[in-house]
Structure formats: C-alpha cells, structure tokens
Amino acid sequence: MSEALPNLEMLLREALAPVEPPADLIERVESTLESITALAAEELEAWELAAMRDPRNWVRPAAAIVAGSAAGGALIILQARRRAQHSPDGLALARDAAEHALKDLRREARRLLRVR
C-alpha cells in the first residue's frame, strides 16, 4: 500500500506540472480573431436592407454582429495585454490602445452605416 502512494504522488506531480504554451500561440489566436472579424464585416457588407423585412433573414446578420463583436473585443484585449506586458508604463498604454480601438470601431461603424 505504501508503495502505491509514492507512485500516485509522482503521477500527480507529472500530470499537474505547468505546461508552457507554444511560442506562436498568441499570433495564431490573433490571426484567427482577425479573420473572424473580417468575415463578419464581409457578411454585414453583403446584406441588403430590403431583405431585412422578412424576420427569417435576420439570423445571419445578427450572428455576424455577435461573432464580429466578440472577436473584435477579444482581439482588443489581447493586444492591450501584450502592450501592457512589454512596456514599463503598460497600464497607461493599454488604456490608450483600448481608447484608440474604440475610436476605430466607431469610425468603421459610421462608415458602414453611411454606405447603406
């Protein structure tokens, strides 16, 4: 019985050992989020307001808005965290980056609304 316990402890230590993520994980996540955001923007650009009279046509634009917003928000957070980690005044830079991203978002939304 006492022999099984050290083996169990050793197995638990090995199983719960910290694992370093791959070096390019952040870049892969960011590129995936950027592609989701771009696809959502393309989907929104493609819809026609005349087709919105039928509620059955609301699903795709609504899904594009939700997916694009979530991916864009996650992308903003990732970029702000990266800037905060790599600079001594990281918090102020992260706040500035978030404000800049929100301004870009407002400008893009206005541009899309003017196109319609």
NORWO-V116242 format. One record per pair of residues at least 24 apart in sequence whose ideal C-beta (glycine too) atoms are under 7 Angstrom apart, sorted by sequence separation. I is the first residue (numbers start at 1). GAP is how many residues later the second one is. D is the distance in whole Angstrom. If there is no record, write none. Layout:
i->I gap->GAP d->D
i->I gap->GAP d->D
This chain:
i->40 gap->24 d->4
i->76 gap->25 d->5
i->40 gap->27 d->5
i->41 gap->27 d->6
i->40 gap->28 d->3
i->36 gap->31 d->6
i->37 gap->31 d->5
i->40 gap->31 d->7
i->72 gap->33 d->7
i->37 gap->34 d->5
i->36 gap->35 d->4
i->37 gap->35 d->5
i->33 gap->38 d->5
i->37 gap->38 d->7
i->33 gap->41 d->5
i->34 gap->41 d->6
i->33 gap->42 d->4
i->30 gap->45 d->6
i->30 gap->48 d->6
i->29 gap->49 d->7
i->26 gap->52 d->7
i->26 gap->56 d->7
i->49 gap->67 d->6
i->44 gap->68 d->7
